[in-house]
Amino acid sequence: MAKKVLVVDDSAADLANIKTVLSDAGCIVVTAINGAEAITKAKAEKPAIIFLDVVMPDMDGYEACRQLAQDGDTKAIPVVFVTSKGQKADKVWGELQGAKGHISKPYTADQVIDQLKKFG
């Protein structure tokens, strides 16, 4: 059975790129363009894993991750940040918000698939 994956990014290009990587890997991909939509879709779709951008308007990825981690319906879903914020401090902060993994942009298809295998 194909894994359902939620991909969240406000950049249409980044969203399309990661969606292609995951679709090619046989996943069912659900997308969202901001943190609030990510939370709504995570509750409705129950994905196996969430790939989440950090820098987004309205609600950033850190806030979305905190809310997902605190919600009984979504706290078991692993979140992997996919972000241009690649410093060690950014990764540590992401983990403190509840993230399980971190991919820095620009990323390779292999990095995405590795996270999928590890947590999905």
N, C-alpha and C positions, 0 to 999 in steps of 0.2 A: 504494500500500500504506500502511496506517495505521501511524503511528509508535507504538512501544511506549514508555510512559513510567512510571517508578517514582516514586510520591509517598510521602513519609515524614513522618508527623506523629503525635504522641501525642494530639492533639485530634481527636475524631470530627467536630466541626463543621468545623474547618479542612480536614480530610481530604476531607470530603464536598464542600465548596465548590470546592476546586481540582480534585477529580476531575470535577465537573460541567463546569467550564470546559474541561478537557482533552478530556473525552468529547464535548462539543459541537463541539470543533475536529476531531473525527474520530480522536482517539488511542485506543489500547488502553491502559487504565490499570491498573497493578498497584500495590497499596498495601502499606505496612509501617507498624508503629506504634512502632518504636524503631530505634536504630542497628544493633544486632546483626542484626535481621530484615532491615534494609535491605541489609546486606552479603550475606547469604544469598540474598536475592531478586535482587540485582544480578548475582550470579554465575550463578544459575539462569535468569533471564529475559533477560539481555543487553539492557536497555532502551537507547533512543537518547539519553535524558537522564534525570537524577534531580533531582527537586525535593525538597529536604531541609530539614526543620526543624532548628533548633539546640538549643533547650531541650527535652530529652526525658529520661526516667528511664533508669537503667542506663548507657547509652552515649549521649553527646550527639552532635549533628550534626558538630561539629568532629572528634571522634575517628573517627566513621564515615567522614567524608570523607578523613581521613588514611589510614585502612586501605584504602579504595577506591583512592586515588591510588597506593598502594604495591603493590597487587596486580596482577600481570600480566594477569589476566582482566578487570579492571574499570578499569584506570587510564585507558583511552581514553574512558570514558563521562563526558561533562560533568556536573558537579554545580552546581546553582543553589540557594543557600540561600534559604529562605522563612522569615523570622523577624521577631520583634518587636525584635530587636537591630539597630537601624538606624543606629547611629553610624558615623562614618568609620572609627574604630578597629576596629569589628566587621567592616566590609567588608574592610579590609586584612588582618585576622587570618584571615577566611574565605578570602581569596585565597592566603594563605600555607599554608593547609591543603590547597589544591588546587582550590578552587571557581572556577568560570568566571563565575558571575553571582550577583546578590543582589537579592532582592525583599523590601521591608519590609512587614510586616503593619501595618495592613490594606492589602491590595493590590487592584488592579482586575484584571478579566479581561484587559484589554489588556496589562498588565504581564506576566502569565503567558504570553500568546500571543507577545509580543515576545521573551521569553527562549527560547521553544520554537522560533521561527523562526531565532533567532540561533545556537542551539547544537544543536537537536534533529535 
